[in-house]
Amino acid sequence: MSSFLFGCKFMLANLLIYSLLNILAGYQKPTAGEVMINDKPHTRPSSDVGVVFQHHNLFPWMTIEKNVEFGLKMKSVPKSERKKLVSYYLHLVGLEASAKMLPYQLSGGMKQRASIARTLAADPQAILMDEPFSALDALTRENMQIHLLDIWKKTKKCIIFITHDVEEAILLGKRILVMNSQPGRIVVDLPNPLSKQNQSVDEIKHLKEFNDLRHYLISAIRGHFKAKNALNEIF
């Protein structure tokens, strides 16, 4: 499955969202149901699922290339192959010139790109992203969204991306899920009708359909109407 999945958590308690992430990552067992990856149960942490957190979680004493290489080394990947993979993924995220730097020498956006490169290098089947751009300033955040779209187009990885930013979900998501709380339930699950637009982020933001979808999702989060009926009226 090559798609983005988004959960907009405006009214979602942190406990609920972290429980969901822990279950998907294999850190916690669900009380009911199961997580399947390629038709196989996923019940414990493994290299099949990579995680990118809000904080970059890079090792501060390692250079960027050593951080990206770390997971490969733990998997006993041969040194020559590790070197090729590290070079490839640093190039993919635009950090090849920063390979010898330490994390403190990089900007917030660059650190997150390094974290994404480290996750991708492990070649997981799916990647969980927990609001990875929430601590960035507006311009850096928009640049990171563009970077992430480009990375996804090249790798076609399944990415489950948690965000509380409706616009971020619309701009990046191929499929959008909205959850509410008390109890935690999916109230919207829809293919993003704007995901196939061959336009820039700025151009998409100025589309009437963009604003219509934004208002629709916000209204669904607030519980103002039955989501399926409203969507038919908009598109």
C-alpha positions in Angstrom: 0.0 0.0 0.0 1.6 3.3 -1.1 -0.3 6.0 0.6 -0.3 8.6 3.4 -2.7 8.1 6.2 -3.5 11.1 8.4 -5.2 11.4 11.8 -6.4 14.9 12.6 -6.5 14.9 16.4 -8.0 18.3 17.3 -10.1 16.8 20.1 -8.1 13.6 20.5 -6.6 12.9 23.9 -2.8 12.3 23.9 -3.3 9.0 25.7 -5.4 7.7 22.8 -3.1 8.8 20.0 -0.1 7.4 21.7 -1.8 4.1 22.4 -2.7 3.9 18.7 0.9 4.6 17.7 2.3 2.1 20.3 0.0 -0.6 18.9 0.9 0.1 15.3 4.6 0.1 16.2 4.2 -3.2 18.1 5.1 -1.7 21.5 1.6 -2.4 22.9 -1.0 -5.1 22.3 -4.5 -4.1 21.3 -7.4 -5.2 23.6 -9.3 -6.2 20.4 -8.5 -6.6 16.7 -5.0 -6.9 15.2 -2.4 -5.1 13.1 -1.6 -6.7 9.8 1.4 -6.0 7.6 1.4 -7.8 4.2 -1.2 -10.1 5.6 0.9 -11.1 8.6 0.1 -10.2 12.2 2.4 -7.4 13.6 2.6 -7.9 17.4 6.0 -6.6 18.4 8.6 -4.0 17.4 10.5 -4.9 14.2 12.3 -3.4 11.3 9.0 -3.7 9.3 7.8 -0.5 11.0 9.9 2.7 11.3 9.0 5.6 13.5 9.8 9.3 13.1 8.9 11.3 16.3 8.3 15.0 17.0 11.8 15.2 18.3 14.5 14.0 15.9 16.1 11.5 18.4 19.5 11.6 16.7 22.5 10.5 18.7 24.2 13.8 19.6 27.7 12.3 19.6 27.4 10.8 16.1 27.8 12.5 12.8 24.8 12.6 10.5 26.1 9.8 8.4 26.8 7.7 11.4 23.3 8.3 12.7 21.9 7.1 9.4 24.2 4.1 9.3 23.4 3.0 12.9 20.4 0.8 12.1 22.1 -0.8 9.2 25.1 -1.6 11.4 22.8 -3.2 14.0 21.3 -5.4 11.2 24.9 -6.5 10.2 24.7 -5.0 6.8 28.2 -5.2 5.1 30.2 -2.0 5.4 30.4 -1.4 1.6 26.6 -1.8 1.3 26.1 0.5 4.3 28.2 3.2 2.7 26.1 3.1 -0.5 22.8 3.2 1.4 23.9 6.0 3.6 25.0 8.0 0.6 21.8 7.3 -1.2 19.4 8.3 1.6 21.4 11.4 2.6 21.2 12.5 -1.1 17.5 11.7 -1.1 16.8 14.1 1.8 19.3 16.7 0.6 21.9 16.3 3.3 24.8 14.9 1.5 26.8 18.0 2.2 26.1 17.7 5.9 27.2 14.1 6.3 30.2 14.9 8.6 28.3 17.3 10.8 27.0 16.7 14.3 23.2 17.2 15.0 23.8 20.4 17.0 25.2 22.0 13.8 22.0 21.5 11.9 18.7 23.4 11.8 15.5 21.9 13.0 14.3 21.0 9.6 17.7 19.4 8.7 17.6 17.3 11.9 14.2 16.0 10.9 15.4 15.2 7.4 18.3 13.3 9.0 15.8 11.4 11.2 13.7 10.5 8.1 16.9 9.3 6.3 17.8 7.1 9.2 14.3 5.6 9.2 14.2 5.0 5.4 17.7 3.4 5.5 16.3 0.5 7.5 13.8 -0.1 4.6 10.6 -0.6 6.7 7.3 -1.7 5.2 5.6 1.2 6.9 6.6 4.5 8.6 4.8 6.1 11.5 5.3 9.9 11.8 4.0 11.6 14.9 3.7 15.3 14.1 7.3 15.5 12.9 7.1 19.1 11.8 5.1 20.5 14.7 8.0 22.2 16.3 9.3 23.9 13.1 8.6 27.5 12.0 6.0 28.0 9.3 8.4 28.4 6.4 10.6 25.4 7.4 7.5 23.3 8.0 6.2 24.0 4.4 9.6 23.2 3.0 9.6 19.9 4.9 6.2 19.1 3.6 7.4 19.5 0.1 10.5 17.4 0.9 8.4 14.7 2.3 6.1 14.6 -0.7 9.1 14.3 -3.0 10.6 11.5 -0.8 7.3 9.6 -0.8 7.0 9.8 -4.6 10.5 8.3 -4.9 10.2 5.6 -2.3 6.4 4.8 -2.4 6.5 3.8 1.3 3.3 3.5 3.3 3.4 6.5 5.7 1.0 6.9 8.7 1.3 10.5 9.6 -0.3 12.0 12.7 -1.2 15.7 12.5 -3.5 18.2 14.2 -3.1 20.5 11.2 -6.0 20.0 8.7 -4.2 21.9 5.9 -1.2 19.6 6.3 -3.4 16.6 6.0 -5.0 17.9 2.8 -1.7 19.0 1.2 0.1 15.7 1.9 -2.5 13.0 2.4 -3.6 10.5 -0.2 -6.1 9.2 2.3 -7.4 11.1 5.3 -8.7 9.7 8.6 -10.3 11.8 11.3 -10.6 10.5 14.8 -12.6 11.8 17.7 -12.4 11.0 21.4 -14.6 9.6 24.2 -14.7 7.1 22.7 -11.9 7.1 20.2 -13.4 6.4 16.8 -12.7 7.1 13.2 -15.4 9.5 12.0 -14.0 10.2 8.6 -12.1 7.9 6.2 -11.8 9.2 2.7 -9.5 9.2 -0.3 -8.2 12.8 -0.7 -9.8 14.2 -3.8 -7.0 16.7 -4.2 -4.1 14.2 -3.9 -3.8 13.8 -7.6 -3.6 17.5 -8.4 -0.4 18.1 -10.4 0.1 21.5 -8.8 2.4 23.2 -6.3 1.5 23.5 -2.6 0.7 27.2 -3.1 -1.5 26.5 -6.1 -3.5 23.9 -4.3 -4.0 26.2 -1.3 -5.8 28.7 -3.6 -8.2 26.1 -5.1 -11.9 26.4 -4.1 -11.9 22.6 -3.5 -9.1 23.0 -0.9 -11.1 25.4 1.2 -14.2 23.3 0.8 -12.4 20.2 2.0 -10.8 22.1 4.9 -14.2 23.4 6.1 -15.6 19.9 5.7 -13.0 18.2 7.8 -13.1 20.9 10.5 -16.9 20.5 10.7 -16.6 16.7 10.8 -14.1 17.0 13.7 -16.5 19.3 15.6 -19.4 16.9 14.9 -21.5 19.4 13.1 -22.8 16.9 10.4 -22.8 13.4 9.1 -19.5 13.4 7.2 -20.5 11.1 4.3 -23.5 13.2 3.3 -21.6 16.4 3.5 -18.8 15.2 1.3 -21.2 14.3 -1.5 -22.4 17.9 -1.4 -18.9 19.4 -1.7 -17.4 17.1 -4.4 
